Every structure is written in structure tokens, then in C-alpha cells.
Amino acid sequence: MNLVRQIAIARWPIERLRTSITNLWNFALLIAGSGPNEVVEEMEDAEAAARVAERIFSVNSPIEKMNRQIDRLERRTSRLRKGIKEIHADFPSVAKGIDIDDDLPPAPRNAA
């Protein structure tokens, strides 16, 4: 499997995991905001966000596991990119020019 394809394949789950993290945050905020609040009305949103952050960033939270998986995939793509750089260093894509004059037979001389 070529390196560019492996990078593209790794990018897809990274984006899905990031979308899942956003969805977890959104649904947790909706649930926290719908419950009873014991603070003044101006602070309800901040208090709900604090409760969500406390729950979501606990030790065994799904977001922590997703972030670890994203880190693994990012390290993998980084190694693959380094592999591409090494290939380009060893096998440059720009070929040396061909001197056309060297390949032609000498032109006949006019005897005048």
C-alpha cells in the first residue's frame, strides 16, 4: 500500500473521532442544561459547561480515549510523511535534462 493512501486512510478516522468528540460535548451540554440549576440565571450556561467538563474529562471518559486514538493516528501520519520525504530525497522527481546537441550526428560540412 502506498504512503499517500495510508495517510488518507488515517485522516478519515481522525475526522470522525473529532466529530464524535464535538457531538459528545453538544449532547452533554444539552443534557446538563435541561436539568435543575441552583445558580443565578446569568450563570446557568457556565455552570452547565463546568459540570459537563468535569464529567467528560474524567479519567475513563470516552473523550480521553478518542484523544489518545487521534494522537496515535497523528503520529502514524507523521511517520508516513517522513517516509515520503525520505523517498523524495533518495529518488528526486526531477530528471536531469537531456542535451539534444550531444545526441545528434555532426552536421555535414559544405565544401565550397
Secondary structure, 3 states (H helix, E strand, C coil): CCHHHHHHHHHHHHHHHHHHHHHHHHHHHHHHHHCCCCCCHHHHHHHHHHHHHHHHCCCCCHHHHHHHHHHHHHHHHHHHHHHHHHHHHHCCCCCCCCCHHHHCCCCCCCCC
